[in-house]
């Protein structure tokens, strides 16, 4: 009546639920931190130094500085914040956990600084890497399903 692997799939549904909730929390935390930092960069900081937050000087300067900082993070962080999504194949190995702090920091700085790219790729990369790292440690005997 049931598929031969139904029991295995049912047992894996609990870790999948935990991974899904943890992935959501990673996104929520990253977005909250970026939002607070964005408020600081775009409202409090320019006001405190006497520059209008909507002046062309501030906008161009902040976007330029954000690009430089994100580039430095990618260049010098361990694992270089993961592979370049433009040249990485669609299906590949998960990113090493050592690259995740740099990737998360580049994501937060980029979002807070006003870069128009969304968080989709970095968040998916972080969540896949964390799920693979924790899953391989928690369930070392589970093999790949057909």
CNS distance restraints for C-alpha pairs under 8 A (distance, minus, plus):
assign (resid   2 and name CA) (resid   6 and name CA) 6.24 0.50 0.50
assign (resid   5 and name CA) (resid   9 and name CA) 6.18 0.50 0.50
assign (resid   6 and name CA) (resid  10 and name CA) 5.99 0.50 0.50
assign (resid   7 and name CA) (resid  11 and name CA) 6.15 0.50 0.50
assign (resid   8 and name CA) (resid  12 and name CA) 6.16 0.50 0.50
assign (resid   9 and name CA) (resid  13 and name CA) 6.26 0.50 0.50
assign (resid  10 and name CA) (resid  14 and name CA) 7.62 0.50 0.50
assign (resid  11 and name CA) (resid  15 and name CA) 7.89 0.50 0.50
assign (resid  12 and name CA) (resid  16 and name CA) 6.20 0.50 0.50
assign (resid  13 and name CA) (resid  17 and name CA) 6.08 0.50 0.50
assign (resid  14 and name CA) (resid  18 and name CA) 6.29 0.50 0.50
assign (resid  15 and name CA) (resid  19 and name CA) 6.02 0.50 0.50
assign (resid  16 and name CA) (resid  20 and name CA) 6.06 0.50 0.50
assign (resid  17 and name CA) (resid  21 and name CA) 6.24 0.50 0.50
assign (resid  18 and name CA) (resid  22 and name CA) 6.07 0.50 0.50
assign (resid  19 and name CA) (resid  23 and name CA) 5.94 0.50 0.50
assign (resid  19 and name CA) (resid 131 and name CA) 6.28 0.50 0.50
assign (resid  20 and name CA) (resid  24 and name CA) 6.28 0.50 0.50
assign (resid  21 and name CA) (resid  25 and name CA) 6.28 0.50 0.50
assign (resid  22 and name CA) (resid  26 and name CA) 6.25 0.50 0.50
assign (resid  23 and name CA) (resid  27 and name CA) 6.47 0.50 0.50
assign (resid  23 and name CA) (resid 127 and name CA) 5.52 0.50 0.50
assign (resid  24 and name CA) (resid  28 and name CA) 6.17 0.50 0.50
assign (resid  25 and name CA) (resid  29 and name CA) 5.96 0.50 0.50
assign (resid  26 and name CA) (resid  30 and name CA) 6.10 0.50 0.50
assign (resid  26 and name CA) (resid 123 and name CA) 7.72 0.50 0.50
assign (resid  26 and name CA) (resid 127 and name CA) 7.71 0.50 0.50
assign (resid  27 and name CA) (resid  31 and name CA) 6.06 0.50 0.50
assign (resid  27 and name CA) (resid 123 and name CA) 6.46 0.50 0.50
assign (resid  28 and name CA) (resid  32 and name CA) 6.09 0.50 0.50
assign (resid  29 and name CA) (resid  33 and name CA) 6.18 0.50 0.50
assign (resid  30 and name CA) (resid  34 and name CA) 6.08 0.50 0.50
assign (resid  30 and name CA) (resid 104 and name CA) 7.49 0.50 0.50
assign (resid  30 and name CA) (resid 108 and name CA) 6.37 0.50 0.50
assign (resid  31 and name CA) (resid  35 and name CA) 5.96 0.50 0.50
assign (resid  31 and name CA) (resid 108 and name CA) 7.35 0.50 0.50
assign (resid  32 and name CA) (resid  36 and name CA) 6.30 0.50 0.50
assign (resid  33 and name CA) (resid  37 and name CA) 6.19 0.50 0.50
assign (resid  33 and name CA) (resid 108 and name CA) 7.02 0.50 0.50
assign (resid  34 and name CA) (resid  38 and name CA) 5.84 0.50 0.50
assign (resid  34 and name CA) (resid 108 and name CA) 4.90 0.50 0.50
assign (resid  34 and name CA) (resid 109 and name CA) 6.87 0.50 0.50
assign (resid  34 and name CA) (resid 111 and name CA) 6.06 0.50 0.50
assign (resid  34 and name CA) (resid 112 and name CA) 4.91 0.50 0.50
assign (resid  35 and name CA) (resid  39 and name CA) 6.17 0.50 0.50
assign (resid  35 and name CA) (resid 111 and name CA) 7.99 0.50 0.50
assign (resid  35 and name CA) (resid 112 and name CA) 6.29 0.50 0.50
assign (resid  36 and name CA) (resid  40 and name CA) 6.43 0.50 0.50
assign (resid  36 and name CA) (resid 112 and name CA) 7.95 0.50 0.50
assign (resid  37 and name CA) (resid  41 and name CA) 6.16 0.50 0.50
assign (resid  37 and name CA) (resid 109 and name CA) 7.95 0.50 0.50
assign (resid  37 and name CA) (resid 112 and name CA) 5.62 0.50 0.50
assign (resid  38 and name CA) (resid  42 and name CA) 5.87 0.50 0.50
assign (resid  38 and name CA) (resid  43 and name CA) 7.95 0.50 0.50
assign (resid  38 and name CA) (resid 111 and name CA) 7.46 0.50 0.50
assign (resid  38 and name CA) (resid 112 and name CA) 4.01 0.50 0.50
assign (resid  38 and name CA) (resid 113 and name CA) 6.25 0.50 0.50
assign (resid  38 and name CA) (resid 114 and name CA) 7.63 0.50 0.50
assign (resid  39 and name CA) (resid  43 and name CA) 5.52 0.50 0.50
assign (resid  39 and name CA) (resid  44 and name CA) 6.70 0.50 0.50
assign (resid  39 and name CA) (resid 112 and name CA) 7.80 0.50 0.50
assign (resid  40 and name CA) (resid  44 and name CA) 4.83 0.50 0.50
assign (resid  40 and name CA) (resid  45 and name CA) 5.75 0.50 0.50
assign (resid  41 and name CA) (resid  45 and name CA) 5.38 0.50 0.50
assign (resid  41 and name CA) (resid  46 and name CA) 7.22 0.50 0.50
assign (resid  41 and name CA) (resid 112 and name CA) 7.28 0.50 0.50
assign (resid  41 and name CA) (resid 113 and name CA) 6.96 0.50 0.50
assign (resid  42 and name CA) (resid  46 and name CA) 6.57 0.50 0.50
assign (resid  42 and name CA) (resid  53 and name CA) 5.97 0.50 0.50
assign (resid  42 and name CA) (resid 113 and name CA) 7.86 0.50 0.50
assign (resid  43 and name CA) (resid  47 and name CA) 6.25 0.50 0.50
assign (resid  43 and name CA) (resid  53 and name CA) 6.01 0.50 0.50
assign (resid  44 and name CA) (resid  48 and name CA) 6.01 0.50 0.50
assign (resid  45 and name CA) (resid  49 and name CA) 6.42 0.50 0.50
assign (resid  46 and name CA) (resid  50 and name CA) 6.07 0.50 0.50
assign (resid  46 and name CA) (resid  51 and name CA) 4.90 0.50 0.50
assign (resid  46 and name CA) (resid  52 and name CA) 6.16 0.50 0.50
assign (resid  46 and name CA) (resid  53 and name CA) 5.47 0.50 0.50
assign (resid  46 and name CA) (resid  58 and name CA) 7.56 0.50 0.50
assign (resid  47 and name CA) (resid  51 and name CA) 5.68 0.50 0.50
assign (resid  47 and name CA) (resid  52 and name CA) 6.36 0.50 0.50
assign (resid  47 and name CA) (resid  53 and name CA) 6.81 0.50 0.50
assign (resid  51 and name CA) (resid  55 and name CA) 7.41 0.50 0.50
assign (resid  51 and name CA) (resid  58 and name CA) 7.33 0.50 0.50
assign (resid  52 and name CA) (resid  58 and name CA) 7.44 0.50 0.50
assign (resid  53 and name CA) (resid  58 and name CA) 6.30 0.50 0.50
assign (resid  53 and name CA) (resid  59 and name CA) 7.46 0.50 0.50
assign (resid  54 and name CA) (resid  58 and name CA) 6.83 0.50 0.50
assign (resid  54 and name CA) (resid  59 and name CA) 6.64 0.50 0.50
assign (resid  55 and name CA) (resid  59 and name CA) 6.34 0.50 0.50
assign (resid  56 and name CA) (resid  60 and name CA) 6.01 0.50 0.50
assign (resid  57 and name CA) (resid  61 and name CA) 5.85 0.50 0.50
assign (resid  58 and name CA) (resid  62 and name CA) 5.78 0.50 0.50
assign (resid  59 and name CA) (resid  63 and name CA) 6.15 0.50 0.50
assign (resid  60 and name CA) (resid  64 and name CA) 6.03 0.50 0.50
assign (resid  61 and name CA) (resid  65 and name CA) 6.02 0.50 0.50
assign (resid  62 and name CA) (resid  66 and name CA) 5.95 0.50 0.50
assign (resid  62 and name CA) (resid 113 and name CA) 6.57 0.50 0.50
assign (resid  63 and name CA) (resid  67 and name CA) 6.20 0.50 0.50
assign (resid  63 and name CA) (resid 113 and name CA) 6.22 0.50 0.50
assign (resid  63 and name CA) (resid 114 and name CA) 6.47 0.50 0.50
assign (resid  63 and name CA) (resid 115 and name CA) 6.94 0.50 0.50
assign (resid  64 and name CA) (resid  68 and name CA) 6.31 0.50 0.50
assign (resid  65 and name CA) (resid  69 and name CA) 6.12 0.50 0.50
assign (resid  66 and name CA) (resid  70 and name CA) 6.07 0.50 0.50
assign (resid  66 and name CA) (resid 109 and name CA) 6.87 0.50 0.50
assign (resid  66 and name CA) (resid 110 and name CA) 6.31 0.50 0.50
assign (resid  66 and name CA) (resid 113 and name CA) 5.37 0.50 0.50
assign (resid  66 and name CA) (resid 114 and name CA) 7.81 0.50 0.50
assign (resid  66 and name CA) (resid 115 and name CA) 7.72 0.50 0.50
assign (resid  67 and name CA) (resid  71 and name CA) 6.00 0.50 0.50
assign (resid  67 and name CA) (resid 110 and name CA) 7.40 0.50 0.50
assign (resid  68 and name CA) (resid  72 and name CA) 6.16 0.50 0.50
assign (resid  69 and name CA) (resid  73 and name CA) 6.18 0.50 0.50
assign (resid  69 and name CA) (resid 109 and name CA) 7.76 0.50 0.50
assign (resid  70 and name CA) (resid  74 and name CA) 6.19 0.50 0.50
assign (resid  70 and name CA) (resid 106 and name CA) 5.21 0.50 0.50
assign (resid  70 and name CA) (resid 109 and name CA) 6.70 0.50 0.50
assign (resid  70 and name CA) (resid 110 and name CA) 6.47 0.50 0.50
assign (resid  71 and name CA) (resid  75 and name CA) 6.02 0.50 0.50
assign (resid  72 and name CA) (resid  76 and name CA) 5.95 0.50 0.50
assign (resid  73 and name CA) (resid  77 and name CA) 5.47 0.50 0.50
assign (resid  73 and name CA) (resid  80 and name CA) 7.45 0.50 0.50
assign (resid  73 and name CA) (resid  81 and name CA) 7.60 0.50 0.50
assign (resid  73 and name CA) (resid 102 and name CA) 6.30 0.50 0.50
assign (resid  73 and name CA) (resid 105 and name CA) 7.61 0.50 0.50
assign (resid  73 and name CA) (resid 106 and name CA) 6.26 0.50 0.50
assign (resid  74 and name CA) (resid  80 and name CA) 4.65 0.50 0.50
assign (resid  74 and name CA) (resid  81 and name CA) 5.27 0.50 0.50
assign (resid  74 and name CA) (resid 102 and name CA) 6.70 0.50 0.50
assign (resid  74 and name CA) (resid 103 and name CA) 7.42 0.50 0.50
assign (resid  74 and name CA) (resid 106 and name CA) 7.03 0.50 0.50
assign (resid  75 and name CA) (resid  80 and name CA) 5.51 0.50 0.50
assign (resid  76 and name CA) (resid  80 and name CA) 6.31 0.50 0.50
assign (resid  77 and name CA) (resid  81 and name CA) 6.46 0.50 0.50
assign (resid  77 and name CA) (resid  99 and name CA) 7.23 0.50 0.50
assign (resid  77 and name CA) (resid 102 and name CA) 5.36 0.50 0.50
assign (resid  78 and name CA) (resid  98 and name CA) 6.21 0.50 0.50
assign (resid  78 and name CA) (resid  99 and name CA) 5.43 0.50 0.50
assign (resid  78 and name CA) (resid 102 and name CA) 6.93 0.50 0.50
assign (resid  79 and name CA) (resid  96 and name CA) 7.37 0.50 0.50
assign (resid  79 and name CA) (resid  98 and name CA) 6.40 0.50 0.50
assign (resid  79 and name CA) (resid  99 and name CA) 4.36 0.50 0.50
assign (resid  79 and name CA) (resid 102 and name CA) 7.83 0.50 0.50
assign (resid  80 and name CA) (resid  99 and name CA) 6.38 0.50 0.50
assign (resid  80 and name CA) (resid 102 and name CA) 6.95 0.50 0.50
assign (resid  80 and name CA) (resid 103 and name CA) 7.76 0.50 0.50
assign (resid  81 and name CA) (resid  99 and name CA) 4.94 0.50 0.50
assign (resid  81 and name CA) (resid 100 and name CA) 6.30 0.50 0.50
assign (resid  81 and name CA) (resid 101 and name CA) 7.50 0.50 0.50
assign (resid  81 and name CA) (resid 102 and name CA) 4.83 0.50 0.50
assign (resid  81 and name CA) (resid 103 and name CA) 4.14 0.50 0.50
assign (resid  81 and name CA) (resid 104 and name CA) 7.89 0.50 0.50
assign (resid  81 and name CA) (resid 106 and name CA) 7.55 0.50 0.50
assign (resid  82 and name CA) (resid  95 and name CA) 5.99 0.50 0.50
assign (resid  82 and name CA) (resid  96 and name CA) 7.63 0.50 0.50
assign (resid  82 and name CA) (resid  99 and name CA) 5.62 0.50 0.50
assign (resid  82 and name CA) (resid 100 and name CA) 7.34 0.50 0.50
assign (resid  82 and name CA) (resid 103 and name CA) 6.67 0.50 0.50
assign (resid  83 and name CA) (resid  87 and name CA) 7.93 0.50 0.50
assign (resid  83 and name CA) (resid  88 and name CA) 6.47 0.50 0.50
assign (resid  83 and name CA) (resid  95 and name CA) 7.67 0.50 0.50
assign (resid  84 and name CA) (resid  88 and name CA) 5.98 0.50 0.50
assign (resid  85 and name CA) (resid  89 and name CA) 7.84 0.50 0.50
assign (resid  85 and name CA) (resid 121 and name CA) 7.75 0.50 0.50
assign (resid  88 and name CA) (resid  92 and name CA) 7.66 0.50 0.50
assign (resid  94 and name CA) (resid 125 and name CA) 7.30 0.50 0.50
assign (resid  94 and name CA) (resid 128 and name CA) 6.32 0.50 0.50
assign (resid  94 and name CA) (resid 129 and name CA) 5.02 0.50 0.50
assign (resid  94 and name CA) (resid 132 and name CA) 7.01 0.50 0.50
assign (resid  95 and name CA) (resid  99 and name CA) 6.89 0.50 0.50
assign (resid  95 and name CA) (resid 100 and name CA) 7.72 0.50 0.50
assign (resid  95 and name CA) (resid 125 and name CA) 6.89 0.50 0.50
assign (resid  95 and name CA) (resid 126 and name CA) 7.72 0.50 0.50
assign (resid  95 and name CA) (resid 128 and name CA) 7.95 0.50 0.50
assign (resid  95 and name CA) (resid 129 and name CA) 5.44 0.50 0.50
assign (resid  96 and name CA) (resid 100 and name CA) 7.26 0.50 0.50
assign (resid  96 and name CA) (resid 129 and name CA) 6.65 0.50 0.50
assign (resid  97 and name CA) (resid 129 and name CA) 6.28 0.50 0.50
assign (resid  97 and name CA) (resid 130 and name CA) 6.93 0.50 0.50
assign (resid  97 and name CA) (resid 133 and name CA) 7.29 0.50 0.50
assign (resid  99 and name CA) (resid 103 and name CA) 6.35 0.50 0.50
assign (resid 100 and name CA) (resid 104 and name CA) 5.98 0.50 0.50
assign (resid 100 and name CA) (resid 126 and name CA) 6.10 0.50 0.50
assign (resid 101 and name CA) (resid 105 and name CA) 6.03 0.50 0.50
assign (resid 102 and name CA) (resid 106 and name CA) 6.00 0.50 0.50
assign (resid 103 and name CA) (resid 107 and name CA) 6.11 0.50 0.50
assign (resid 103 and name CA) (resid 122 and name CA) 6.62 0.50 0.50
assign (resid 103 and name CA) (resid 126 and name CA) 7.74 0.50 0.50
assign (resid 104 and name CA) (resid 108 and name CA) 6.20 0.50 0.50
assign (resid 104 and name CA) (resid 122 and name CA) 7.17 0.50 0.50
assign (resid 104 and name CA) (resid 123 and name CA) 7.96 0.50 0.50
assign (resid 104 and name CA) (resid 126 and name CA) 7.65 0.50 0.50
assign (resid 105 and name CA) (resid 109 and name CA) 6.07 0.50 0.50
assign (resid 106 and name CA) (resid 110 and name CA) 5.85 0.50 0.50
assign (resid 107 and name CA) (resid 111 and name CA) 6.09 0.50 0.50
assign (resid 107 and name CA) (resid 119 and name CA) 6.72 0.50 0.50
assign (resid 107 and name CA) (resid 122 and name CA) 6.73 0.50 0.50
assign (resid 108 and name CA) (resid 112 and name CA) 5.99 0.50 0.50
assign (resid 109 and name CA) (resid 113 and name CA) 5.81 0.50 0.50
assign (resid 110 and name CA) (resid 114 and name CA) 6.39 0.50 0.50
assign (resid 110 and name CA) (resid 115 and name CA) 5.31 0.50 0.50
assign (resid 111 and name CA) (resid 115 and name CA) 5.61 0.50 0.50
assign (resid 111 and name CA) (resid 116 and name CA) 7.34 0.50 0.50
assign (resid 111 and name CA) (resid 117 and name CA) 7.56 0.50 0.50
assign (resid 111 and name CA) (resid 118 and name CA) 7.53 0.50 0.50
assign (resid 111 and name CA) (resid 119 and name CA) 7.79 0.50 0.50
assign (resid 119 and name CA) (resid 123 and name CA) 5.86 0.50 0.50
assign (resid 120 and name CA) (resid 124 and name CA) 6.05 0.50 0.50
assign (resid 121 and name CA) (resid 125 and name CA) 6.04 0.50 0.50
assign (resid 122 and name CA) (resid 126 and name CA) 6.04 0.50 0.50
assign (resid 123 and name CA) (resid 127 and name CA) 6.01 0.50 0.50
assign (resid 124 and name CA) (resid 128 and name CA) 5.96 0.50 0.50
assign (resid 125 and name CA) (resid 129 and name CA) 6.10 0.50 0.50
assign (resid 126 and name CA) (resid 130 and name CA) 6.11 0.50 0.50
assign (resid 127 and name CA) (resid 131 and name CA) 5.96 0.50 0.50
assign (resid 128 and name CA) (resid 132 and name CA) 6.04 0.50 0.50
assign (resid 129 and name CA) (resid 133 and name CA) 6.03 0.50 0.50
assign (resid 130 and name CA) (resid 134 and name CA) 5.97 0.50 0.50
assign (resid 131 and name CA) (resid 135 and name CA) 5.59 0.50 0.50
assign (resid 132 and name CA) (resid 136 and name CA) 5.90 0.50 0.50
assign (resid 133 and name CA) (resid 137 and name CA) 6.52 0.50 0.50
assign (resid 134 and name CA) (resid 138 and name CA) 6.00 0.50 0.50
assign (resid 135 and name CA) (resid 139 and name CA) 5.62 0.50 0.50
assign (resid 135 and name CA) (resid 140 and name CA) 7.51 0.50 0.50
assign (resid 136 and name CA) (resid 140 and name CA) 5.12 0.50 0.50
